[in-house]
Structure formats: C-alpha cells, structure tokens
Amino acid sequence: MKFNEKESSTLELKEMFPENKQIIKTIIGFCNLYGGRLIIGINDKGDVTGIEEEKIEQVMEYLHKSIYETCTPVIIPHIYSRRMGSKLILIVEVSEGMNKPYFLTSKGVNQGTYIRVGRSTLKALPEIIQELQWQTKGKSPDELPVYHSTENDLNKNLMMTFLKSRKCGFNGVINDNLLKSYKIIVSEHSRNYLTTGSILLFAKDPQFFFPESFIVCTEFMGNSGREAIASLDCTGTLFSQFDSAYNFIINRLSKSFSINNTKRQEDLEIPVVAIREVLLNAIVHRNYHIKGSIKVAIYNNRIEFFSPGLFPGPLSTDNLEKGITYIRNSVICKIFREAGYIEKLGTGFITLFTSFKKAHLKKPQVIEGQNFIKCILPREYVNQKSESDPIIDLFLQFDEISISDVVRNLQLSRATAGRRLRKLLDSEKIIKRGQGPSSRYTLAPNV
C-alpha cells in the first residue's frame, strides 16, 4: 500500500523508529516554523511498512515523555496511531509554536534550535533565531526601531513624493501621527526612532544603517560565472535599487521586433513582467537583518536572483503557482503596494510561471536553501509538445551534479533520484563520470 503524500517542510516519513534525537529535532523544527507531522511506518518510496503493534503503546509513551522533557519551551505533541490496510502507522503531530524559538534544553537556544528547510531539519543560524524571537512578539522585522536613528535621518521629500503618488493623493502635512500610522517612526522612552522599513524606504542614507542592503547585479560570460562582463551595485532606497537593477537587467537582454497594426513592437527574450515580479519579491520579502546583499547574476542561458532569508510562510516551490501569500515585511509591502509597484498580493509567482509558459520558455525554478531563496529564469525555449525534465533543468544552475544534488534540490528520495538518473543515462541525455558515491553527471553535448 502506498502513502500518497510527499515529504516537505511540514511532513517527514520514517520507516523505523530512530535511536538518536533526530525525531526531537524534527519536532522542534516543525514548531519553529509552520507545524507538521512525523509519520513512522512509511519508507522513502512511500510504501506503508507499518510498525509492530505490540510496541505501539510503549513507543507513544516514550515519545510523549521524551519530547516533554527535552524541549524548551515545553512542546506537547498529538501522538496517535492510524491503520492503513493491514498495517499500523504512528503519527506525531504538532502545531506552529507560539513561544519561539523552541530548542533542545541540553544544547541551549544558540546550539539547539532547529528549523525545517524543505525535507531537511537543520540547525538554525543566529539570524533565524532572532527572527523567531520577533515572531513571538507579533512584529514583522521591518517594524522594529533602529535605536541609533533619529527623525533627522528621514528624507521627508521622498516621503512626500510617495504620499502624493498614491491613488488618494495627499495635500496635508507630514506629522508624527501620519508617520506612526505607516510605522515610519515608533516611540519608546519619550523618543521617536525610525523603523527598519522606513530607513530602507525613505532614509537619507540607508546603507549607513544597513551596509549590505543593496543589490549586486553582474553579467557573466557564458554559463559558468567565471568571467564578469559588467557589474553594478544598486544602492540607495529600495525604490532606487529596484529601478537601477531593473534597468541593468533589461538592457542586457536580447530584443526582437515585429509590426503590429503598422506599429513597431519590441519584445524581450524574457517576459518583462516576470523580471519585474521576481525582482519585487526579492526586495519586498528578503530578510534585511541578514548580512548579505541581493544578487542578480545574468548568464547566457539563465538569470539567477539570490535573496537572503527563507520563505516568510509555509510555502513549497510546488505550490507557489497557487498565489498563497505570506508577508515578512509589512511596512515595506504596504508602501510598495500603495506606490503602485505591487498590484495584488499573491499574484507575483502566478504571473512569473504563466508568462514563461505563454512564451514557451523553460519553467523557472525556485530553490529554498538553508538561509536563502534562489529564483532561476531560463533564457531557453522548450519544445511546446513536451515538458522539460527537472533534473535536466538543474544544469541551468550547475555545470555538473551528483545524486545528492538531485535529492536536495528536487526533494526526492535517493532511490527515486537514482532511477531518474539511470533513465537519463539510458536515453543519452546525461553523461556519468566516476563510480560509486563520488559519481558526477554532466549534460550530454546534444541536449
């Protein structure tokens, strides 16, 4: 009997009960993000193998006790059994925690905090732990005050330009009540401070406060990224960064021309709307407290957008096309929406995938790493009658791959990844180099 769900950031499958603390770490990872289920009695192929019925009560009691005693704050899971055909499986279910971060008591918060990234449970980096603490306080990161700022650091001319650009316009004066309503300033201890969001949007010198809050755009020769042709650091406010990065990308794409109703029409090789939406998503949803810039890399066969931070909600790269929206930076998102840069929340990735399909381009990839999001826009067309193989698409990112790369990036079991690689070898679409665990695969010259 088969289990019809795949492993994800909210689901982990185990064939047998592990002897180490991996289950505890996984439960902590679930609580620190979006909740989840750990199911024991299902192998990595999705076959229901079950667990011994005479041990079920003992295992349930051990899990309840172990999770309760080893985690801080206390986690109380819902543990129950379920029959699938003639087999019995055990399910450990927890909700998203309200008192983040959760961690192994024996290791402490800095070393014992875990999160889920795709199908993996990983130790949280300090920036992630800090963001979990903000979530417990019910604040988005860009609402937090920057204590070495004052109202004098705000460029009120930029603020006025924004206010007048809104659909409702503006003919008043900028006062504290208005600034507080947009969370441009917050008051603490009888003083006003700028927020992270207001500094990034309207400060006289945003990089003085957040030195790495800029976009690095680079065009490379070929597909490997070894030789740069042109580069630009896009600094200033987020609006200025968007305009500079957008123009850099557009000016390096190939153009085609056609005549439509006697008028000359110019088209880019990649839909303009897709570039706009991916760039906006990187700017609006990145974690600005992580030391690192947004990076845009242009290659002959693709454009890569690299943004620091994880997805701001329980998204997987499989359901981005559904338009599910979670907001990390509420201040920045509100300002960009009222300024007309964002039309409707949740439509960005829908627009991205739809525009590429309409243009008959290879499907974009969205990859979630341990502390980053990478979006890859192919510059290559596909046969309209066939779909591109996801493993073949990995060569947009890598010159060569291993079976571990396939497992990690496509969230497949090792057995499934091996079968798919063998199929591509048999069809002579890829070439294998080496033997055993060190084997590497490259794209065949004719593909």
Summary of the structure (lengths in Angstrom):
residues: 447
radius of gyration: 24.7
end to end distance: 37.5
largest distance: 80.1
contacts: 1355
relative contact order: 0.09
helix: 36%
strand: 26%
